[in-house]
Amino acid sequence: MLAGVHFIEMLTAGAKTQERLPLVVALHPQRGDAADFIALFQGLRTKARIIAPYADAQNGHLGWYRGESSAAGRRDHDGPRRRLCPF
């Protein structure tokens, strides 16, 4: 957990925890799940640190913004994305 946000970390291509690695922040799609999404990086042949945070549960769905993704202009930028990247 970082800044109150739960996440999963994966190292690829045999990378070691103590190595300096490129960082990839993988935001799962609306109604997705970080555990399922991070699995897409399993075959990556480049050493990297993949971080997949879990979005807040809203209306029974996991999403980064309130409302439907098709609702133009109605996105609320509070929540886990804002806590991880405050600017």
C-alpha positions, -999 to 999 in steps of 0.1 A, spaced: 0 0 0 12 35 -9 -7 67 0 -37 46 10 -38 29 -24 -36 -9 -26 -15 -22 -55 2 -53 -69 39 -52 -79 55 -75 -105 91 -77 -116 96 -89 -152 123 -108 -171 141 -121 -139 146 -86 -124 156 -84 -88 138 -62 -62 170 -41 -55 177 -33 -91 170 1 -106 142 -6 -131 119 12 -154 85 17 -137 53 10 -155 20 20 -137 -7 -2 -152 -42 12 -146 -68 -15 -152 -99 -7 -173 -132 2 -158 -148 -28 -141 -115 -45 -144 -92 -59 -117 -55 -51 -110 -47 -88 -105 -61 -98 -139 -46 -68 -157 -11 -72 -144 -10 -108 -158 -8 -92 -193 28 -82 -185 39 -117 -174 57 -124 -207 75 -91 -210 111 -98 -219 124 -64 -207 133 -60 -170 108 -36 -154 88 -30 -123 51 -31 -130 27 -15 -105 -10 -22 -108 -31 -2 -83 -66 -11 -74 -93 16 -82 -120 25 -57 -152 4 -57 -180 27 -70 -215 15 -75 -202 -21 -72 -177 -16 -100 -140 -8 -98 -132 24 -117 -109 54 -117 -137 80 -122 -172 83 -110 -199 78 -135 -199 60 -168 -167 62 -189 -188 75 -218 -201 104 -198 -180 132 -213 -169 159 -189 -183 141 -158 -150 126 -147 -141 131 -110 -103 131 -106 -104 123 -68 -96 89 -54 -66 67 -59 -53 83 -91 -52 116 -73 -34 102 -42 -7 86 -64 -2 115 -87 -14 147 -69 -7 171 -99 
